[in-house]
Amino acid sequence: MRHLETHRTHRVGWLRAAVLGANDGIVSTASLVLGVAAAGADARGILVAGVAGLVAGAMSMAAGEYVSVSSQSDTERADLVRERDELASSPEQEQAELTAIYVKRGLDPALAGTVASQLMQHDALGAHARDELGISDPLTARPVQAALASAGTFSLGAVLPLLVVMLFPASLLMWAVSGSSLVFLALLGSLSAQAGGAPLIAAASRVTFWGALAMALTAGVGALFGVAG
């Protein structure tokens, strides 16, 4: 029988990294551009600062994602090694533990024992990884995938404000970069919501609000230092 339902949990790993990267790329680069522009820099200085921010940010996102997700992956592997040892040394106790998990979820003890027994005969480690440790293949930590997704989407997000810098004269940069970046953020929130099956308006509003706040604060700091200078 064909399974007709569509689920999106398999997208959680790469979607989280992609949204984080693109959002950070737009917000950090636009904020940097606005801060430098508010301080009185010329168009070339603004563009150089933006490009430097893109390169540094992409590398930082890749390294940060790789390190953090690798830590998660190391923890998962350590738990699986421990579980494998426990299954080898005390299989009866592990089956009783799995049975108790199914009883807690609503099965009667006899049926829970049968289910635990059959699952352990089929794939004991897989059953315990999924139902005891909460480790499943769609949600397994993938450091390289997360790093590439974050770096790539950060770069794509950062390019958008830089294109605006190249297209508009210095006198209009403040309004052009801030306005276009808010539009980019709203589109990003809508696309991520559509990919994850979440409400579009709530996601777009959330991303746009925090992006606007970051750009306003950075522009304020740039203006303050520009006046002080």
C-alpha positions in Angstrom: 0.0 0.0 0.0 1.4 3.3 -1.1 2.1 5.9 1.6 0.4 9.1 0.5 1.3 11.4 3.4 4.0 14.0 2.9 6.3 14.8 5.9 9.1 17.3 6.1 11.2 16.1 9.1 13.8 14.8 6.8 14.5 18.4 5.8 15.2 19.6 9.4 19.0 19.3 9.3 19.8 21.1 6.0 16.8 23.5 6.3 17.9 24.8 9.7 21.5 25.3 8.4 20.4 26.9 5.1 17.9 29.4 6.8 20.5 30.3 9.4 23.2 30.9 6.8 21.0 32.9 4.4 19.5 35.0 7.2 22.9 35.7 8.7 24.3 36.5 5.3 21.6 39.2 4.5 21.5 40.6 8.0 25.2 40.8 8.8 26.3 42.1 5.4 23.5 44.6 5.2 24.1 45.8 8.8 27.9 46.1 8.0 27.2 48.1 4.9 24.8 50.4 6.7 27.2 50.9 9.6 30.1 51.8 7.4 27.9 54.0 5.2 26.5 55.8 8.3 30.1 56.4 9.4 30.7 58.4 6.2 32.7 55.9 4.1 32.8 56.2 0.3 31.2 53.7 -2.0 34.5 51.8 -2.6 35.1 51.5 1.2 31.5 50.3 1.7 31.9 47.6 -1.0 35.3 46.4 0.3 33.9 46.1 3.8 30.9 44.2 2.5 33.0 41.7 0.5 35.3 41.2 3.5 32.3 40.5 5.6 31.0 38.0 3.1 34.2 36.0 3.0 34.8 36.1 6.8 31.1 35.3 7.5 31.0 32.4 5.1 34.1 30.8 6.6 32.9 31.5 10.1 29.5 29.9 9.4 31.1 26.8 7.8 33.6 26.4 10.7 30.9 27.0 13.4 28.4 24.6 11.9 31.1 21.9 11.3 32.4 22.1 14.8 29.0 22.2 16.5 27.4 19.5 14.5 30.6 17.4 14.8 30.2 17.6 18.6 26.6 16.3 18.2 27.8 13.5 15.9 30.5 12.5 18.4 27.9 12.3 21.1 25.6 10.2 19.0 28.5 7.8 18.1 29.5 7.5 21.7 26.0 6.6 22.8 25.7 4.0 20.0 29.0 2.4 21.1 27.8 2.2 24.6 24.4 0.8 23.6 26.1 -1.8 21.4 28.2 -2.9 24.4 25.2 -3.1 26.6 23.3 -5.2 24.1 26.2 -7.6 23.9 26.6 -7.9 27.7 23.0 -7.9 28.9 20.5 -8.4 26.1 17.7 -9.4 28.5 18.0 -6.2 30.4 18.0 -4.2 27.2 14.9 -5.9 26.0 13.2 -5.2 29.3 14.2 -1.6 28.9 12.7 -1.4 25.4 9.6 -3.1 26.6 9.2 -0.5 29.4 9.5 2.3 26.8 6.6 0.8 24.7 4.5 0.3 27.8 5.0 3.9 28.7 3.8 4.9 25.2 0.6 3.0 25.6 1.0 -0.6 24.7 0.0 -3.3 27.2 2.9 -5.2 28.7 2.4 -8.4 26.7 2.2 -6.7 23.3 5.1 -4.4 24.3 7.2 -7.4 25.1 6.4 -9.0 21.8 7.2 -5.8 19.8 10.5 -5.4 21.7 11.4 -9.0 21.1 10.7 -8.9 17.4 12.4 -5.5 16.8 15.5 -6.7 18.6 15.7 -9.8 16.5 15.4 -7.7 13.4 17.8 -4.8 14.4 18.5 -4.5 18.1 20.8 -1.5 17.9 18.5 0.3 15.5 15.5 -0.2 17.8 17.4 1.2 20.8 18.9 4.0 18.9 15.5 5.1 17.6 13.3 4.5 20.6 15.7 4.9 23.6 18.3 7.4 22.3 16.1 9.3 19.8 18.6 8.9 17.0 17.1 8.3 13.5 18.6 8.6 10.1 16.7 11.7 8.9 17.8 13.6 12.0 21.4 12.2 12.2 24.0 14.9 12.6 25.9 15.5 9.3 28.7 18.0 9.9 29.9 18.4 6.3 26.4 18.9 4.9 25.6 21.5 7.6 28.9 23.4 7.0 28.4 23.5 3.2 24.8 24.5 3.5 25.5 27.3 5.9 28.5 28.7 4.0 26.8 28.5 0.7 23.5 30.1 1.8 25.4 32.7 3.8 27.3 33.7 0.6 24.1 33.8 -1.4 22.4 36.0 1.2 25.4 38.3 1.5 25.6 38.8 -2.2 22.2 40.4 -2.3 23.0 43.6 -0.3 26.3 43.9 -2.2 24.5 43.9 -5.5 22.4 46.8 -4.2 25.6 48.6 -3.2 26.9 48.2 -6.8 23.7 49.3 -8.4 22.8 52.4 -6.4 24.7 55.7 -5.8 26.2 56.4 -2.4 23.6 59.0 -1.7 20.8 56.4 -1.8 22.6 53.4 -0.3 21.2 53.7 3.2 17.6 53.5 2.0 18.2 51.1 -0.8 20.2 48.6 1.3 17.8 48.7 4.2 14.6 48.5 2.2 15.8 45.8 -0.2 17.3 43.7 2.7 13.9 43.7 4.5 12.3 42.5 1.3 15.0 39.8 0.9 14.4 38.7 4.5 10.6 38.5 4.1 11.1 36.3 1.0 13.6 34.1 2.9 11.1 33.7 5.8 8.3 32.8 3.3 10.5 30.3 1.4 11.7 28.6 4.6 8.1 28.4 5.9 6.9 26.9 2.7 9.7 24.3 2.7 9.0 23.4 6.3 5.2 23.6 6.1 4.9 26.5 8.6 2.7 29.6 8.4 4.2 32.1 5.9 3.2 35.4 7.6 4.6 34.4 11.0 7.9 33.2 9.6 8.4 36.2 7.3 7.4 38.7 10.1 9.8 37.0 12.6 12.8 37.1 10.2 12.1 40.7 9.1 11.7 42.1 12.6 15.0 40.8 13.9 16.8 41.8 10.7 15.4 45.4 10.9 16.5 45.6 14.5 20.0 44.5 13.7 20.4 46.9 10.8 19.0 49.8 12.9 21.4 49.2 15.8 24.4 48.9 13.5 23.5 52.0 11.5 23.1 53.8 14.8 26.6 52.8 15.9 28.1 53.8 12.6 26.4 57.2 12.7 27.6 57.7 16.3 31.2 57.0 15.3 30.9 59.0 12.2 29.8 62.0 14.2 32.5 61.4 16.8 35.1 61.2 14.1 
